[in-house]
Amino acid sequence: MIVEAAIARVATCEAERFRAANPRAFAHHAAATGWFQSVPFHWMRDWPSPVPIVAAAAKGATRTSIDGQTYDDFCLGDTASLFGHSPPALAAALAQQASEGLSYMLPTERGVALSQRLAAMFGLPLWQVTTTASEANRAVIRWCRGISGRAKILTFNGAYHGAVDDAFVDLKDAAPVMRASLIGQVHDLRDTTTVIEFNDEAALAAALHARDIACVLAEPVMTNVGMVCDAPGYLTTLRQLCDETGTLLVFDETHSVSSGYGGHGVAHGPTPDLMVVGKSIGGGVPCAVYGFSAGVAARMAALNQSRPPGHSGIGTTLSANALAITAMDAMLSDVITPTAYDHMLRGAARLVAGLAAEIAAAGLDWHVTQVGARVEFLTCPTPPRNGGEAKAAMHPELEAAIHLFLANRGILLAPFHNMMLVSPVTGDDQIDRLVGGFADCTKALKE
């Protein structure tokens, strides 16, 4: 058992160690007064270090800082660089495209091959490109409401689908509430968003049988409230209930693309009606895609024809810009391959085994969860079944202490929870260093 006094002791010691080792990061933070909260975007303050590490460069699965620190990177841009930082094929393609123009508001020749690669990889025939997964999710929600004639969507408690207002509804004491962190929201989202717990078949059936839900927007496994895997048969039931009630099924695979080549839907089933993939699809270049079935496409086309000309509320000037198309085409042709996934899944299995062994050796009632190349240790004895249980199991102070301990030893985890990603270029030596650092941390916490 880890006591609160030990957590506070380790956190204080590690904060002092970070301060001594990163003087340039502190100087940079003090000088960056032109940025709100001294960072270009506010979530850069979410790391557990006293000030953010300031990046100098990254290559493969390694990152360096302006203080000369070298890190084994298991955050990988919170999935944006899931397949490694600056893969050579991507870097070469971007350099060439930069010399030829970045944004034309016109299609490019590479786009034909890209659309075919997307269809082959993810199993849906038709695609559109946006700048972010948040934008893609907004577009999908609009299309689903438009073609179904229904106003409501259904999401799961604790889910995160980017900066999409409609998804910022949670459950508190079994009642829907708008997420307290949502700034400036003036309309009650609960009128058009239904929220239930993941893996609750009875609640799902009750909600969908009302036949007023346009779409279910879901990660096939939850990844932003810890990791919550689907119970046996749950996704099959979800697919069946959507079919029975005329509800469209949307998978946001921005994170669960870690499950395997083609994402969770291809690797494990079922197939959604629409899907969203962001971040990693362009290797870190801002872009995302959403795909859909031929039946959905026909309904979209009919809706378009019934409307007068004008802005649909979907897309921006930079959607499908030339740089994004080139980035995604290079990634899907040369980087995001079945062979890459073979390496990722083998490395993730090594990481899971190592962490589980150290947890057992330390006598801790923790466990490890895996979603393909995505691994997480949770400081609770059993895997949560839903978002409510996952949130209740979190221990922010303990997690922050562990993260900072590892960062001070050259190992970076994602800052938001105990998430680790294994890329195609992550080495066994890096995995072993992470396992060793984790073992050292648990010992320090038990002293």
Buried (B, 14 or more C-beta within 10 A) or exposed (E): EBEEEBBEBBBEBBBEBBBEBBEBBBBBBEEBEEEEEBBEEEEBBEBBBBBBBBEBEBBBBBBBBBBEBEBBBBBBBBBBBBBBBBBEBBBEBBEEBEEEEBEEEEEBEBBEEBBBBBBEBBBBBBBBBBBBBBBBBBBBBBBBBBBBEBEBBBBBBBBBBBBBBBBBBBBEEEEBBBBEEEEEEEEEBBEBBBBBBBBBEEBBBEBBEEEBBBBBBBBBBBBBBBBBBBBEEBBEBBBEBBEEBEBBBBBBBBBBBBBBBBBBBBBBEBBBBBBBBBBBBBBBBBBBBBBBBEEBBEBBEEBEEEEEEEEEEBBEEBBBBBBBBBBBBBBBBBBBBEEBBEBBBEBBBBBBEBBBEBBEEBEBEBBBBBBBBBBBBBBBEEBBBBBBBBBEBBBEEBBBBBBBBBBBBBBBBBBBBBBBBBBBBBBEEBBBBBBBBBBBBBEBBEE
